[in-house]
Amino acid sequence: MTTDFENSLEYARRLDQADPLCHFRKQFIFPQHEGKDTLYFCGNSLGLQPVAVRQALIAELDQWAEFGVEGHFRGDKPWMYYHKFLAESSARLVGASPEEVVVMNTLTTNLHLMMVSFYRPSKTRYKILMEAGAFPSDQYAMETQAIWHGFNPDDAVIEIEPRPGEDCLRTEDIIQVIHQHGEQVAIVMFSGVNYYTGQFFDIPAITRAAHAVGAFAGFDLAHTAGNLPLQLHDWQVDFAVWCSYKYLNSGPGGPSGVFVHQKHGNAPEIPRFGGWWGHDESERFLMKKGFKPMPGAPGWQLSNAQIFSCAAHLASLKIFDQAGMEALRKKSMQLTAFLEFILTSAGSHGHEFQIITPAEPSARGCQLSILTGSSGKDLFEYLNQNGVIADWREPNVIRLAPVPLYNSFEDVWQLGKLIEAYNNRH
Ligand SMILES: *Cc1c(COP(=O)(O)O)cnc(C)c1O
């Protein structure tokens, strides 16, 4: 991988010409600004619409129109089996077997469903370890889980903080805290990539440490799925959840993915909340008493699938199958390194501008988070007025995610040019 970059439009265009994935950009719809594509760096928040989604939705409307209720069993994608159509691509994305994954509900709902099965505290083993500064929904979920089981969250939820003066966590410190709480730890619940700093945690090392003290290891992969290659099965992760509308481009409120490791998936005795869609498929419509979960992650389903959002997700997953996570990661590392280079050259005019995302490529995905000074909001608004879609996180962080499926090296260069223009004016 080259990191010996040049700051010029010709150079950025040369990188685009050499990019084997550059044609995927045409499969996405860019919001417009003054008649041109916006510089869209917000795929960490809501991925762009794949062109194919519209047709995929129309196909399900047609199925409904043509067959009515019989659409559950007829046509080339009968709704009854819809979760199966999503399983193989989802499994590839996270490094699992198709039985270990299921697409259902939304992320926070699934996080609670997983906690039902994997957070079964006792008087002595009841602590939840998580990173400080986790996404608020995860914080609320852990807090209310502790309360639900009769614990005081101030005691039961342990947040692991970075060292003073540091923005990111060191793996050795995470492992040390896990060992420090030892047999009191019921579960270690981390994100894969922290939404704020962009730090990619060492999932295998955290999982090993959790298991060493007899705890489960669960991960929220909202910012990780579709961003970094994963090997959840081999890493022995107990469970994971993710959403499909960020890097997976499946549209607002899109469905969530769940991973349950095979060693748990095939244990019907694991407590869980049941519903008819998780019940043994051959008997689902017999309406008999006695819940018998399907094997694997599908045995955690409650309801029948939300076909329209699953159809959008399926169309989007096909693009990941075509591109492949390894190739995406390869481009992503170069694209993010180029953004880092461009920001560093553009930011050297005296404005406060610090990248808090780890510099080490193995400890980050595509996102870079920039801690700005007092004029940060002003810069952010200037960029926005000039056709850049990025996002702002209080108190003063700009998050930029160059997404390898649809962002180009030229996008990054154009962003740098705008930042330089801003710096020169102020
Ligand atoms: C985006 C995100 C969520 C969103 O949760 P929903 O239930 O899909 O609304 C939750 N957790 C993390 C870490 C996220 O990044």
PDBQT file of the ligand as one rigid body, heavy atoms in Angstrom, charges set to zero:
ROOT
HETATM    1  C1  LIG A 501     -26.122   3.495  15.294  1.00  0.00    +0.000 C 
HETATM    2  C2  LIG A 501     -25.938   2.758  16.557  1.00  0.00    +0.000 A 
HETATM    3  C3  LIG A 501     -27.035   2.287  17.284  1.00  0.00    +0.000 A 
HETATM    4  C4  LIG A 501     -28.434   2.561  16.788  1.00  0.00    +0.000 C 
HETATM    5  O1  LIG A 501     -29.360   1.709  17.353  1.00  0.00    +0.000 OA
HETATM    6  P1  LIG A 501     -30.785   1.441  16.683  1.00  0.00    +0.000 P 
HETATM    7  O2  LIG A 501     -31.386   0.498  17.638  1.00  0.00    +0.000 OA
HETATM    8  O3  LIG A 501     -30.538   0.872  15.318  1.00  0.00    +0.000 OA
HETATM    9  O4  LIG A 501     -31.507   2.744  16.590  1.00  0.00    +0.000 OA
HETATM   10  C5  LIG A 501     -26.796   1.575  18.446  1.00  0.00    +0.000 A 
HETATM   11  N1  LIG A 501     -25.533   1.348  18.891  1.00  0.00    +0.000 NA
HETATM   12  C6  LIG A 501     -24.456   1.795  18.216  1.00  0.00    +0.000 A 
HETATM   13  C7  LIG A 501     -23.083   1.526  18.711  1.00  0.00    +0.000 C 
HETATM   14  C8  LIG A 501     -24.634   2.526  17.041  1.00  0.00    +0.000 A 
HETATM   15  O5  LIG A 501     -23.575   3.008  16.404  1.00  0.00    +0.000 OA
ENDROOT
TORSDOF 0
